[in-house]
Amino acid sequence: MDASASPNDAPYQVVARRFRPTSFQQMVGQEEVLQSLRVALQQGRVPHAFLFSGSRGVGKTTSARILARCLNCDKGPTPEPCGTCAQCTSILDGSNPDVLEIDAASNNSVDDIRRLRETTAFATMQSRYRVVILDEAHMMSKGAFNAFLKTLEEPPPGVVFVLATTELHKVPETIRSRCQVLLFKRVGEDDLKRRLGAIAAAEKVAVPDDVLAEIAMSVRGGVRDAETALERVLPLARELGAKFDLAAYRALVARVGLDAVVEVVERLLAGDAKAGVHFARTLQEQGADEREALGEIVEVLRWLLLMRIDGADSGLVPLAGALRARLQALAAATDDKRLDAMVHAGLLGRERLRRLEDRGVVFEVAMVRMAEAGTLPALGDLIAELRAGGGAPPAGPAKPQFGAGARPAAGAAPVGRAGAPAAPPAAPLPPAATGDLKASVLAFLKDKPLLAGTLEQCAFQGPDADGRLVVTLQTERRMYHDRLASSAVQQDLARAIQDAAGRPLKVDWKLPAPSQQGVAAPPPKVDPGDATKRVMGAFKGRVVQVNPEDRAPKPKDPEPTGEGGGGDAPPWDDGAGSAPE
């Protein structure tokens, strides 16, 4: 459609549809994928099933339509369709009956796949190939995927399937293994800026470069999102002319802007929660989207973290000039842990903004938490300080103090109850306190009777000036020896000893050899008798146990019978005490 045509000539089409690429040359940011498709078309080795995966608005469906024209062009199959033949024009206007574009999100049942199989079983009406484009393929049901397997693996001649998805992990492996998977990446900001500039020039509208750059940066690699954002700018830019600038664009879209975001991040890094709350209220009065504003703050914090990790000149941060120098100074003045804590607080706030209705309160609380993130000691640090004999925690909950002075000064003494300085670290226990140390450890283990019972059988020697404590087991009972020989038990007891001592100790364990009392001696080896050997030979048996002498069956005295017969002993009881298996 001609951009200069009158509005009454035809229905208005948005920029994303009017400037949709019609050939691979017009695509931006997907060079690797397009090169793979071109080579396959040039060599005539086009697979019967493709799976295009990538985030929204990066060209998956558009590439599938271009591929359909490449396959069915009168000059094809060719990587460069002419765009003028009957096949190309019918595919462009959506009237070609052999190119089916199906929304898999709403046609996701087994019956829908059954109808699709029946459709593809017939020959094409006018084209060389029947191309079936399944958009949002991951929305198909499990039964539909299973019903589709055979057709996808062995389709009728002349049928090409193109599956497009934004969530590749939801597509079963059985489907992926039958397709050639092509991964579409997010488009770079420079490519987006050039494309937006070309569209603005085609529309004969002058849009400042800084506006185009901010649009490209805000859409996170989505071409369709960028074109939709430009659609909103074009009428105002055409109306204002030279007066349209970055400030006018930010006022139009209620965007905060990098300068304001960097300013508030600087205040938050200083612990100034008051500035964060006022910033949140100002944005709400201007009608800005709280989630997007918090996303911009998280993005700046992310850049600072990248500068800390990858260096001040990191290419991962898409900034230059005075703004980059300002971020470099902020990154040098902070630390990784604080930035990490602030990023997590911002991400948590964004998640809550999506689910909760009172967005203003959530936004303000998120700003307060970001200002205080990383200023409080971690739980692990507090435990380590207590174990090392540091000051006791306050008796009641600490009153939160917001503002730039919330963090304690470097080198300040820890504060204990009622604001008094904490007690100095406890002195090492003298050797005379060994009995008290054992009693303290047993008190620590009052809820663990097995460990306490084992430790009661031990004697303590030390600790000495080097913090070495010798623990000797004073019983030969095997149950205590086996329990204390376990490395896990030794670690638990050593931890309890250090907690009771209030300082790190090196614990050496001494275990006597366990007693052999009560351990049964192996039974003596006894050869089976002749009768037992005969039974073993008949039943393919073997000796599995020899009864001890006191349990060996005794032969009974023979009772007189008319035949002088013997007693009731079994035929294999030959006095050897063996039993066949």
RAVEN-V417414 format. One record per residue. N is the residue number from 1. RES is the residue in one letter. PSI is psi in whole degrees, 0 to 359 (* if undefined). NEAR is the number of other C-alpha atoms within 8 Angstrom. Layout:
n=N res=RES psi=PSI near=NEAR
n=N res=RES psi=PSI near=NEAR
This chain:
n=1 res=M psi=136 near=4
n=2 res=D psi=129 near=4
n=3 res=A psi=337 near=6
n=4 res=S psi=1 near=4
n=5 res=A psi=155 near=7
n=6 res=S psi=147 near=6
n=7 res=P psi=339 near=7
n=8 res=N psi=349 near=5
n=9 res=D psi=319 near=6
n=10 res=A psi=159 near=6
n=11 res=P psi=146 near=6
n=12 res=Y psi=137 near=5
n=13 res=Q psi=140 near=6
n=14 res=V psi=165 near=8
n=15 res=V psi=319 near=9
n=16 res=A psi=331 near=9
n=17 res=R psi=321 near=7
n=18 res=R psi=323 near=8
n=19 res=F psi=25 near=7
n=20 res=R psi=133 near=7
n=21 res=P psi=141 near=8
n=22 res=T psi=0 near=9
n=23 res=S psi=165 near=9
n=24 res=F psi=333 near=11
n=25 res=Q psi=332 near=5
n=26 res=Q psi=350 near=7
n=27 res=M psi=149 near=9
n=28 res=V psi=140 near=10
n=29 res=G psi=9 near=9
n=30 res=Q psi=46 near=10
n=31 res=E psi=318 near=7
n=32 res=E psi=315 near=6
n=33 res=V psi=314 near=10
n=34 res=L psi=324 near=9
n=35 res=Q psi=320 near=8
n=36 res=S psi=318 near=8
n=37 res=L psi=319 near=9
n=38 res=R psi=315 near=9
n=39 res=V psi=318 near=8
n=40 res=A psi=321 near=10
n=41 res=L psi=321 near=14
n=42 res=Q psi=322 near=10
n=43 res=Q psi=358 near=6
n=44 res=G psi=28 near=7
n=45 res=R psi=65 near=7
n=46 res=V psi=119 near=6
n=47 res=P psi=160 near=8
n=48 res=H psi=355 near=9
n=49 res=A psi=129 near=12
n=50 res=F psi=153 near=13
n=51 res=L psi=106 near=13
n=52 res=F psi=123 near=13
n=53 res=S psi=141 near=14
n=54 res=G psi=171 near=14
n=55 res=S psi=173 near=11
n=56 res=R psi=145 near=7
n=57 res=G psi=31 near=9
n=58 res=V psi=2 near=14
n=59 res=G psi=19 near=9
n=60 res=K psi=305 near=12
n=61 res=T psi=322 near=9
n=62 res=T psi=318 near=10
n=63 res=S psi=324 near=9
n=64 res=A psi=321 near=10
n=65 res=R psi=320 near=9
n=66 res=I psi=320 near=11
n=67 res=L psi=321 near=8
n=68 res=A psi=321 near=12
n=69 res=R psi=323 near=12
n=70 res=C psi=322 near=14
n=71 res=L psi=328 near=12
n=72 res=N psi=0 near=13
n=73 res=C psi=148 near=15
n=74 res=D psi=335 near=7
n=75 res=K psi=1 near=7
n=76 res=G psi=187 near=10
n=77 res=P psi=135 near=12
n=78 res=T psi=147 near=11
n=79 res=P psi=352 near=11
n=80 res=E psi=87 near=7
n=81 res=P psi=149 near=12
n=82 res=C psi=326 near=8
n=83 res=G psi=359 near=8
n=84 res=T psi=342 near=6
n=85 res=C psi=171 near=9
n=86 res=A psi=322 near=6
n=87 res=Q psi=312 near=12
n=88 res=C psi=315 near=14
n=89 res=T psi=322 near=10
n=90 res=S psi=326 near=10
n=91 res=I psi=324 near=13
n=92 res=L psi=319 near=8
n=93 res=D psi=2 near=6
n=94 res=G psi=19 near=6
n=95 res=S psi=1 near=7
n=96 res=N psi=121 near=8
n=97 res=P psi=347 near=7
n=98 res=D psi=357 near=11
n=99 res=V psi=107 near=11
n=100 res=L psi=124 near=9
n=101 res=E psi=113 near=8
n=102 res=I psi=135 near=9
n=103 res=D psi=103 near=10
n=104 res=A psi=345 near=13
n=105 res=A psi=327 near=11
n=106 res=S psi=347 near=5
n=107 res=N psi=68 near=9
n=108 res=N psi=17 near=12
n=109 res=S psi=173 near=10
n=110 res=V psi=322 near=10
n=111 res=D psi=322 near=7
n=112 res=D psi=319 near=10
n=113 res=I psi=325 near=12
n=114 res=R psi=318 near=9
n=115 res=R psi=324 near=8
n=116 res=L psi=320 near=8
n=117 res=R psi=320 near=9
n=118 res=E psi=324 near=8
n=119 res=T psi=316 near=7
n=120 res=T psi=348 near=11
n=121 res=A psi=338 near=7
n=122 res=F psi=158 near=6
n=123 res=A psi=157 near=5
n=124 res=T psi=156 near=9
n=125 res=M psi=315 near=6
n=126 res=Q psi=357 near=6
n=127 res=S psi=165 near=9
n=128 res=R psi=320 near=8
n=129 res=Y psi=147 near=12
n=130 res=R psi=119 near=13
n=131 res=V psi=123 near=12
n=132 res=V psi=117 near=12
n=133 res=I psi=116 near=14
n=134 res=L psi=104 near=13
n=135 res=D psi=146 near=13
n=136 res=E psi=52 near=12
n=137 res=A psi=335 near=13
n=138 res=H psi=348 near=12
n=139 res=M psi=356 near=8
n=140 res=M psi=149 near=12
n=141 res=S psi=166 near=9
n=142 res=K psi=319 near=6
n=143 res=G psi=323 near=8
n=144 res=A psi=319 near=14
n=145 res=F psi=315 near=11
n=146 res=N psi=321 near=7
n=147 res=A psi=340 near=10
n=148 res=F psi=347 near=9
n=149 res=L psi=308 near=10
n=150 res=K psi=317 near=8
n=151 res=T psi=322 near=9
n=152 res=L psi=328 near=11
n=153 res=E psi=320 near=7
n=154 res=E psi=74 near=6
n=155 res=P psi=164 near=11
n=156 res=P psi=159 near=8
n=157 res=P psi=140 near=4
n=158 res=G psi=16 near=7
n=159 res=V psi=130 near=12
n=160 res=V psi=127 near=13
n=161 res=F psi=137 near=12
n=162 res=V psi=111 near=13
n=163 res=L psi=131 near=13
n=164 res=A psi=136 near=14
n=165 res=T psi=148 near=13
n=166 res=T psi=353 near=10
n=167 res=E psi=83 near=10
n=168 res=L psi=328 near=9
n=169 res=H psi=343 near=5
n=170 res=K psi=353 near=6
n=171 res=V psi=127 near=10
n=172 res=P psi=153 near=8
n=173 res=E psi=328 near=6
n=174 res=T psi=330 near=7
n=175 res=I psi=315 near=11
n=176 res=R psi=323 near=11
n=177 res=S psi=344 near=7
n=178 res=R psi=1 near=9
n=179 res=C psi=159 near=11
n=180 res=Q psi=112 near=10
n=181 res=V psi=126 near=9
n=182 res=L psi=125 near=9
n=183 res=L psi=118 near=8
n=184 res=F psi=127 near=13
n=185 res=K psi=167 near=9
n=186 res=R psi=142 near=11
n=187 res=V psi=138 near=13
n=188 res=G psi=158 near=8
n=189 res=E psi=324 near=10
n=190 res=D psi=317 near=7
n=191 res=D psi=320 near=10
n=192 res=L psi=318 near=14
n=193 res=K psi=318 near=12
n=194 res=R psi=319 near=8
n=195 res=R psi=318 near=9
n=196 res=L psi=322 near=12
n=197 res=G psi=321 near=10
n=198 res=A psi=321 near=8
n=199 res=I psi=317 near=9
n=200 res=A psi=322 near=12
n=201 res=A psi=320 near=9
n=202 res=A psi=331 near=8
n=203 res=E psi=356 near=7
n=204 res=K psi=44 near=6
n=205 res=V psi=131 near=10
n=206 res=A psi=115 near=10
n=207 res=V psi=124 near=11
n=208 res=P psi=149 near=9
n=209 res=D psi=323 near=6
n=210 res=D psi=331 near=7
n=211 res=V psi=315 near=11
n=212 res=L psi=319 near=12
n=213 res=A psi=321 near=10
n=214 res=E psi=324 near=8
n=215 res=I psi=314 near=12
n=216 res=A psi=324 near=14
n=217 res=M psi=330 near=9
n=218 res=S psi=339 near=6
n=219 res=V psi=354 near=10
n=220 res=R psi=47 near=7
n=221 res=G psi=8 near=12
n=222 res=G psi=119 near=13
n=223 res=V psi=316 near=12
n=224 res=R psi=321 near=10
n=225 res=D psi=320 near=9
n=226 res=A psi=318 near=13
n=227 res=E psi=325 near=11
n=228 res=T psi=320 near=11
n=229 res=A psi=321 near=9
n=230 res=L psi=326 near=10
n=231 res=E psi=323 near=10
n=232 res=R psi=333 near=8
n=233 res=V psi=325 near=9
n=234 res=L psi=314 near=11
n=235 res=P psi=316 near=8
n=236 res=L psi=320 near=9
n=237 res=A psi=323 near=12
n=238 res=R psi=325 near=9
n=239 res=E psi=316 near=6
n=240 res=L psi=334 near=8
n=241 res=G psi=236 near=8
n=242 res=A psi=342 near=6
n=243 res=K psi=346 near=5
n=244 res=F psi=120 near=12
n=245 res=D psi=189 near=9
n=246 res=L psi=322 near=9
n=247 res=A psi=320 near=6
n=248 res=A psi=322 near=8
n=249 res=Y psi=316 near=11
n=250 res=R psi=323 near=11
n=251 res=A psi=326 near=8
n=252 res=L psi=316 near=7
n=253 res=V psi=6 near=6
n=254 res=A psi=43 near=10
n=255 res=R psi=142 near=9
n=256 res=V psi=310 near=11
n=257 res=G psi=145 near=7
n=258 res=L psi=323 near=7
n=259 res=D psi=313 near=7
n=260 res=A psi=324 near=8
n=261 res=V psi=316 near=12
n=262 res=V psi=323 near=11
n=263 res=E psi=313 near=8
n=264 res=V psi=327 near=11
n=265 res=V psi=320 near=11
n=266 res=E psi=320 near=9
n=267 res=R psi=321 near=12
n=268 res=L psi=321 near=14
n=269 res=L psi=333 near=9
n=270 res=A psi=1 near=9
n=271 res=G psi=17 near=14
n=272 res=D psi=86 near=13
n=273 res=A psi=331 near=15
n=274 res=K psi=316 near=9
n=275 res=A psi=323 near=10
n=276 res=G psi=319 near=15
n=277 res=V psi=317 near=11
n=278 res=H psi=324 near=8
n=279 res=F psi=316 near=9
n=280 res=A psi=318 near=13
n=281 res=R psi=321 near=10
n=282 res=T psi=318 near=8
n=283 res=L psi=321 near=12
n=284 res=Q psi=321 near=11
n=285 res=E psi=331 near=7
n=286 res=Q psi=354 near=7
n=287 res=G psi=18 near=7
n=288 res=A psi=152 near=12
n=289 res=D psi=121 near=9
n=290 res=E psi=321 near=13
n=291 res=R psi=320 near=10
n=292 res=E psi=321 near=8
n=293 res=A psi=317 near=11
n=294 res=L psi=327 near=12
n=295 res=G psi=323 near=11
n=296 res=E psi=322 near=11
n=297 res=I psi=316 near=12
n=298 res=V psi=325 near=11
n=299 res=E psi=318 near=8
n=300 res=V psi=318 near=11
n=301 res=L psi=323 near=12
n=302 res=R psi=318 near=10
n=303 res=W psi=319 near=10
n=304 res=L psi=318 near=13
n=305 res=L psi=322 near=12
n=306 res=L psi=322 near=12
n=307 res=M psi=324 near=14
n=308 res=R psi=323 near=12
n=309 res=I psi=314 near=6
n=310 res=D psi=359 near=8
n=311 res=G psi=156 near=8
n=312 res=A psi=333 near=8
n=313 res=D psi=26 near=6
n=314 res=S psi=134 near=9
n=315 res=G psi=355 near=5
n=316 res=L psi=350 near=6
n=317 res=V psi=112 near=8
n=318 res=P psi=57 near=5
n=319 res=L psi=160 near=6
n=320 res=A psi=169 near=7
n=321 res=G psi=210 near=6
n=322 res=A psi=325 near=6
n=323 res=L psi=321 near=9
n=324 res=R psi=319 near=9
n=325 res=A psi=323 near=9
n=326 res=R psi=319 near=8
n=327 res=L psi=324 near=10
n=328 res=Q psi=320 near=11
n=329 res=A psi=320 near=8
n=330 res=L psi=319 near=10
n=331 res=A psi=324 near=13
n=332 res=A psi=336 near=8
n=333 res=A psi=358 near=6
n=334 res=T psi=188 near=9
n=335 res=D psi=164 near=9
n=336 res=D psi=317 near=8
n=337 res=K psi=320 near=7
n=338 res=R psi=317 near=11
n=339 res=L psi=318 near=14
n=340 res=D psi=317 near=9
n=341 res=A psi=321 near=11
n=342 res=M psi=321 near=14
n=343 res=V psi=317 near=12
n=344 res=H psi=321 near=8
n=345 res=A psi=320 near=12
n=346 res=G psi=318 near=15
n=347 res=L psi=321 near=10
n=348 res=L psi=320 near=9
n=349 res=G psi=320 near=12
n=350 res=R psi=320 near=11
n=351 res=E psi=319 near=8
n=352 res=R psi=327 near=9
n=353 res=L psi=331 near=13
n=354 res=R psi=334 near=7
n=355 res=R psi=335 near=6
n=356 res=L psi=154 near=8
n=357 res=E psi=321 near=5
n=358 res=D psi=77 near=6
n=359 res=R psi=328 near=9
n=360 res=G psi=315 near=10
n=361 res=V psi=317 near=7
n=362 res=V psi=319 near=12
n=363 res=F psi=315 near=14
n=364 res=E psi=317 near=12
n=365 res=V psi=321 near=8
n=366 res=A psi=321 near=12
n=367 res=M psi=319 near=14
n=368 res=V psi=315 near=12
n=369 res=R psi=325 near=10
n=370 res=M psi=325 near=13
n=371 res=A psi=326 near=15
n=372 res=E psi=354 near=11
n=373 res=A psi=131 near=11
n=374 res=G psi=354 near=10
n=375 res=T psi=336 near=8
n=376 res=L psi=145 near=7
n=377 res=P psi=145 near=7
n=378 res=A psi=158 near=6
n=379 res=L psi=320 near=6
n=380 res=G psi=322 near=6
n=381 res=D psi=321 near=8
n=382 res=L psi=317 near=9
n=383 res=I psi=318 near=8
n=384 res=A psi=322 near=8
n=385 res=E psi=319 near=10
n=386 res=L psi=319 near=11
n=387 res=R psi=330 near=12
n=388 res=A psi=3 near=10
n=389 res=G psi=26 near=11
n=390 res=G psi=184 near=12
n=391 res=G psi=154 near=13
n=392 res=A psi=150 near=9
n=393 res=P psi=161 near=6
n=394 res=P psi=154 near=10
n=395 res=A psi=325 near=5
n=396 res=G psi=177 near=4
n=397 res=P psi=137 near=5
n=398 res=A psi=141 near=5
n=399 res=K psi=124 near=4
n=400 res=P psi=138 near=4
n=401 res=Q psi=113 near=5
n=402 res=F psi=157 near=12
n=403 res=G psi=177 near=10
n=404 res=A psi=335 near=9
n=405 res=G psi=18 near=7
n=406 res=A psi=328 near=9
n=407 res=R psi=138 near=8
n=408 res=P psi=149 near=6
n=409 res=A psi=150 near=5
n=410 res=A psi=135 near=4
n=411 res=G psi=0 near=4
n=412 res=A psi=149 near=6
n=413 res=A psi=146 near=6
n=414 res=P psi=147 near=7
n=415 res=V psi=134 near=10
n=416 res=G psi=215 near=13
n=417 res=R psi=142 near=11
n=418 res=A psi=28 near=5
n=419 res=G psi=3 near=6
n=420 res=A psi=153 near=7
n=421 res=P psi=144 near=9
n=422 res=A psi=158 near=12
n=423 res=A psi=149 near=8
n=424 res=P psi=162 near=7
n=425 res=P psi=143 near=8
n=426 res=A psi=143 near=7
n=427 res=A psi=154 near=4
n=428 res=P psi=146 near=6
n=429 res=L psi=134 near=7
n=430 res=P psi=161 near=9
n=431 res=P psi=332 near=9
n=432 res=A psi=343 near=5
n=433 res=A psi=19 near=8
n=434 res=T psi=315 near=12
n=435 res=G psi=320 near=8
n=436 res=D psi=323 near=7
n=437 res=L psi=317 near=11
n=438 res=K psi=318 near=10
n=439 res=A psi=321 near=8
n=440 res=S psi=320 near=9
n=441 res=V psi=317 near=12
n=442 res=L psi=326 near=11
n=443 res=A psi=324 near=7
n=444 res=F psi=330 near=9
n=445 res=L psi=23 near=11
n=446 res=K psi=336 near=8
n=447 res=D psi=2 near=5
n=448 res=K psi=81 near=7
n=449 res=P psi=328 near=8
n=450 res=L psi=315 near=6
n=451 res=L psi=319 near=10
n=452 res=A psi=318 near=11
n=453 res=G psi=324 near=8
n=454 res=T psi=318 near=11
n=455 res=L psi=333 near=8
n=456 res=E psi=336 near=8
n=457 res=Q psi=9 near=10
n=458 res=C psi=156 near=11
n=459 res=A psi=140 near=9
n=460 res=F psi=139 near=11
n=461 res=Q psi=112 near=9
n=462 res=G psi=200 near=11
n=463 res=P psi=152 near=14
n=464 res=D psi=188 near=9
n=465 res=A psi=336 near=5
n=466 res=D psi=6 near=5
n=467 res=G psi=29 near=10
n=468 res=R psi=128 near=12
n=469 res=L psi=130 near=13
n=470 res=V psi=124 near=12
n=471 res=V psi=119 near=12
n=472 res=T psi=129 near=10
n=473 res=L psi=127 near=12
n=474 res=Q psi=16 near=8
n=475 res=T psi=152 near=9
n=476 res=E psi=6 near=10
n=477 res=R psi=133 near=8
n=478 res=R psi=327 near=8
n=479 res=M psi=321 near=6
n=480 res=Y psi=322 near=11
n=481 res=H psi=314 near=15
n=482 res=D psi=322 near=8
n=483 res=R psi=315 near=9
n=484 res=L psi=342 near=11
n=485 res=A psi=346 near=9
n=486 res=S psi=131 near=8
n=487 res=S psi=326 near=7
n=488 res=A psi=319 near=6
n=489 res=V psi=319 near=11
n=490 res=Q psi=320 near=10
n=491 res=Q psi=317 near=8
n=492 res=D psi=316 near=8
n=493 res=L psi=320 near=9
n=494 res=A psi=322 near=9
n=495 res=R psi=319 near=8
n=496 res=A psi=322 near=11
n=497 res=I psi=317 near=12
n=498 res=Q psi=322 near=12
n=499 res=D psi=319 near=10
n=500 res=A psi=325 near=10
n=501 res=A psi=337 near=10
n=502 res=G psi=18 near=11
n=503 res=R psi=160 near=10
n=504 res=P psi=137 near=9
n=505 res=L psi=150 near=10
n=506 res=K psi=115 near=7
n=507 res=V psi=124 near=9
n=508 res=D psi=134 near=8
n=509 res=W psi=134 near=8
n=510 res=K psi=120 near=8
n=511 res=L psi=123 near=9
n=512 res=P psi=164 near=9
n=513 res=A psi=136 near=6
n=514 res=P psi=151 near=8
n=515 res=S psi=145 near=7
n=516 res=Q psi=7 near=5
n=517 res=Q psi=137 near=4
n=518 res=G psi=355 near=4
n=519 res=V psi=122 near=5
n=520 res=A psi=137 near=4
n=521 res=A psi=150 near=4
n=522 res=P psi=142 near=4
n=523 res=P psi=148 near=6
n=524 res=P psi=148 near=5
n=525 res=K psi=125 near=5
n=526 res=V psi=127 near=7
n=527 res=D psi=138 near=6
n=528 res=P psi=155 near=10
n=529 res=G psi=181 near=10
n=530 res=D psi=316 near=7
n=531 res=A psi=319 near=10
n=532 res=T psi=321 near=14
n=533 res=K psi=323 near=9
n=534 res=R psi=317 near=8
n=535 res=V psi=319 near=11
n=536 res=M psi=322 near=12
n=537 res=G psi=325 near=8
n=538 res=A psi=323 near=7
n=539 res=F psi=12 near=6
n=540 res=K psi=45 near=6
n=541 res=G psi=175 near=10
n=542 res=R psi=161 near=7
n=543 res=V psi=124 near=10
n=544 res=V psi=339 near=7
n=545 res=Q psi=143 near=6
n=546 res=V psi=118 near=12
n=547 res=N psi=139 near=9
n=548 res=P psi=161 near=8
n=549 res=E psi=324 near=6
n=550 res=D psi=348 near=5
n=551 res=R psi=359 near=6
n=552 res=A psi=133 near=9
n=553 res=P psi=137 near=7
n=554 res=K psi=137 near=5
n=555 res=P psi=140 near=7
n=556 res=K psi=153 near=7
n=557 res=D psi=136 near=6
n=558 res=P psi=135 near=7
n=559 res=E psi=139 near=7
n=560 res=P psi=132 near=8
n=561 res=T psi=174 near=6
n=562 res=G psi=334 near=5
n=563 res=E psi=2 near=5
n=564 res=G psi=28 near=6
n=565 res=G psi=169 near=9
n=566 res=G psi=197 near=8
n=567 res=G psi=208 near=9
n=568 res=D psi=14 near=5
n=569 res=A psi=143 near=7
n=570 res=P psi=159 near=5
n=571 res=P psi=337 near=6
n=572 res=W psi=0 near=8
n=573 res=D psi=94 near=13
n=574 res=D psi=20 near=10
n=575 res=G psi=357 near=9
n=576 res=A psi=348 near=9
n=577 res=G psi=18 near=13
n=578 res=S psi=150 near=14
n=579 res=A psi=130 near=11
n=580 res=P psi=159 near=10
n=581 res=E psi=* near=7
